[in-house]
Every structure is written in structure tokens, then in C-alpha cells.
Amino acid sequence: MEPEITQTETPTVAMNNAQPYAIPFAIVIAGLAIAGAIYFGDGKKAELPSVLPTGAPTVDPVTSADHILGNPNAKVVIVEYSDLECPFCKTFHPTMQRIMSEYGDSGKVAWVYRHFPLDRHPKAPKEAEATECAFKQGGNAKFWEYLNKVFEITPANDGLDPAELPKIAKELNLDVTAFNKCLASGEMKARIDRDIASGQKASVSGTPYSIILVNGKPVSSINGAQPYEVVKSQIDALLK
């Protein structure tokens, strides 16, 4: 995939090991993309959609074991790899919620959430496990409710107090005792590890990173916290 200037969190090691030719090459790419970029008052920049190159890594197929919002048989399925303590993921989450409010009810677009906590956020894996403990009690609906609440209240960058996790469970009318037992046991770690392995298989190196499937096949990606207008434009083009 060509280098992009985008709002995404990447592992520090990867940034430190950047090749010396990457900077001039990135400047060339940025120059080509600037005509299509959108600038906002808060300094955010929207990039042109990133197209997956030929021979892109295999994306694990979406199954009933995934957390799916919307029609599982939708023409367009967005598979997002995300970190609950990533500030850019926090920014991108409302964008995807807005996308689903516009396209989800009609069955045209579905959203799949997969965990990809980064090493720089040591609190993120346990928070991910908490969402799975909510799923264990209340199914997919409680998973999404819990996920939404974490993104809503976390300051990001490991700023969420772990004491908030059972409070969220209580707010969502979950059995807090059972929730705490689930979270303390670590029984959901395997699920998080499975999603991480899936992301690594797809060459995910930062968050948020989303792969767009059309009729089950990967056709493009959303690299970083792209604004609503950019994501909408990409979806509209794929729905034609």
C-alpha cells in the first residue's frame, strides 16, 4: 500500500524504522492527492480512498462469530480493526455510527468490528475483553452498547480508569458480579488474540484500519480516521 498521511496510530517501532526514501516518496504522493483532499477548520485532512494493491493479504471472511452491525449479506461490508484507547479510533467511531445510520437500515452496508489493541495502550486489551464479557451476557446488542460507551467516555491514550468498566456493565443492566468474574478470569483473551491474529494476517499495522468488502471480496481500505464525507463518497461509488 502506498504511504499516506493519515490519522492513524501505528507502532512506534515501525515509525522509527522508516526508510530514508519514504519522506520524498510521501511528498510525491501527497502532491498527487492534494487536489482531492478536503481540509477542515480543526486541521483534519481527508485523503483520497486507499485502494488495496494486487496481491493484498487475505482478509479473514466475515462469519457469524464476528460482531456485525447491519445486514450480514449487505453488498458493502466494512471490516474495522480498532483499539479502544486509540484517539483516532475514538474520532472515527462516530463517523462509522453516522454511516450506519444512513446506510444500515436499508441493508446496503454492514459494519464488522475486530479488536486490534496496540502495545502502546496496555489498558486496551482488558477493555476489549470487557466488551466480550458484555457480549457473553447480552449478545451482539450489548457488545455494541458497551463498545459505544467505552469510546464515548474514554479520554483515549490509556486515560480510562479500569474502575469504569463494571460501572458501564451496571449502566447497561448487566449482571455486574458475573461481568467482573468474566473479566477477572481472562477467558475472553483468546477472542482478542484471534482478532489480533486476523489483523496481522491482513497486514494491519495501525488503527483504525478498515477493509471494505464488496460481495465478500476486499476491494479497498479506509486508512485512519477519515472524515464522514470521504467514507460516504467511497461507499457511494461502490454501491453504484
JOGIWO-V398442 format. One record per residue. RES is the residue in one small letter. SS is DSSP state (H for helix, E for strand, L for the rest). PHI is phi in whole degrees, -180 to 180 (999 if undefined). PSI is psi as a letter, one per 20 degrees, with the letter a starting at -180 (999 if undefined). Layout:
RES;SS;PHI;PSI + RES;SS;PHI;PSI
//
This chain:
m;L;999;p + e;L;-70;q + p;L;-60;q + e;L;-137;q + i;L;-91;o + t;L;-151;r + q;L;-89;n + t;L;-147;q + e;E;-94;p + t;E;-123;q + p;L;-59;q + t;H;-58;h + v;H;-60;g + a;H;-62;h + m;H;-73;h + n;H;-69;h + n;L;-96;j + a;L;-60;q + q;L;-72;q + p;L;-63;h + y;L;-83;i + a;H;-68;h + i;H;-66;g + p;H;-61;h + f;H;-66;h + a;H;-65;h + i;H;-64;g + v;H;-61;g + i;H;-62;g + a;H;-62;h + g;H;-64;h + l;H;-70;h + a;H;-88;i + i;H;-63;h + a;H;-63;h + g;H;-100;j + a;L;-81;q + i;E;-118;p + y;E;-109;q + f;L;-119;r + g;L;-62;h + d;L;-89;j + g;L;91;i + k;L;-73;q + k;E;-127;p + a;E;-97;p + e;L;-93;r + l;L;-65;q + p;L;-55;q + s;E;-94;p + v;E;-93;p + l;L;-66;p + p;L;-73;r + t;L;-61;p + g;L;80;k + a;L;-62;q + p;L;-56;q + t;L;-68;p + v;L;-98;p + d;L;-58;p + p;L;-63;q + v;L;-76;p + t;L;-130;r + s;L;-66;i + a;L;-78;i + d;L;-78;r + h;E;-92;o + i;E;-114;p + l;E;-111;p + g;E;104;a + n;L;-76;o + p;L;-61;h + n;L;-99;j + a;L;-60;q + k;L;-62;g + v;E;-109;p + v;E;-123;p + i;E;-102;o + v;E;-100;o + e;E;-103;p + y;E;-103;p + s;E;-145;r + d;L;-127;p + l;L;-67;i + e;L;-109;j + c;L;-82;p + p;H;-63;h + f;H;-74;h + c;H;-66;h + k;H;-61;h + t;H;-69;h + f;H;-77;h + h;H;-59;g + p;H;-63;h + t;H;-62;g + m;H;-68;h + q;H;-63;g + r;H;-67;g + i;H;-59;g + m;H;-70;h + s;H;-67;h + e;H;-90;h + y;H;-113;i + g;L;-70;g + d;L;-64;h + s;L;-81;i + g;L;80;j + k;L;-83;h + v;E;-134;p + a;E;-125;q + w;E;-124;p + v;E;-113;p + y;E;-107;p + r;E;-125;p + h;E;-77;p + f;L;-148;m + p;L;-66;p + l;L;-87;q + d;L;-60;h + r;L;-72;i + h;L;-120;n + p;L;-63;i + k;L;-83;h + a;H;-62;g + p;H;-60;g + k;H;-68;h + e;H;-64;h + a;H;-63;g + e;H;-61;h + a;H;-62;h + t;H;-64;h + e;H;-75;h + c;H;-68;h + a;H;-66;g + f;H;-62;g + k;H;-58;h + q;H;-85;g + g;H;-123;j + g;H;71;a + n;H;-61;h + a;H;-61;g + k;H;-71;h + f;H;-58;g + w;H;-67;h + e;H;-63;g + y;H;-67;g + l;H;-58;g + n;H;-59;g + k;H;-68;g + v;H;-61;g + f;H;-63;h + e;H;-68;g + i;H;-100;i + t;L;-71;p + p;L;-75;i + a;L;79;r + n;L;53;l + d;L;66;k + g;L;-90;i + l;L;-85;p + d;L;-70;p + p;L;-56;h + a;L;-65;i + e;H;-75;h + l;H;-62;g + p;H;-68;h + k;H;-65;h + i;H;-64;g + a;H;-58;g + k;H;-65;g + e;H;-61;h + l;L;-91;j + n;L;63;k + l;L;-89;r + d;L;-74;o + v;H;-66;h + t;H;-62;g + a;H;-66;h + f;H;-63;g + n;H;-62;h + k;H;-64;g + c;H;-61;g + l;H;-67;h + a;H;-70;h + s;H;-73;h + g;L;75;j + e;L;-67;i + m;L;-94;i + k;H;-60;h + a;H;-61;h + r;H;-65;g + i;H;-65;g + d;H;-62;h + r;H;-64;g + d;H;-66;h + i;H;-61;g + a;H;-62;h + s;H;-63;g + g;H;-65;g + q;H;-63;h + k;H;-62;h + a;L;-90;j + s;L;64;k + v;L;-74;p + s;L;-124;i + g;E;-153;r + t;E;-132;q + p;L;-77;q + y;E;-138;p + s;E;-123;p + i;E;-111;p + i;E;-97;p + l;E;-104;p + v;E;-120;o + n;L;54;k + g;L;86;i + k;E;-112;p + p;E;-69;p + v;E;-123;h + s;E;-161;r + s;E;-138;r + i;E;-120;o + n;E;-98;o + g;L;93;a + a;L;-87;m + q;L;-69;q + p;L;-69;r + y;H;-54;g + e;H;-60;h + v;H;-71;g + v;H;-65;g + k;H;-60;g + s;H;-61;g + q;H;-67;g + i;H;-65;g + d;H;-58;h + a;H;-65;h + l;H;-79;h + l;H;-83;i + k;L;-69;999
//
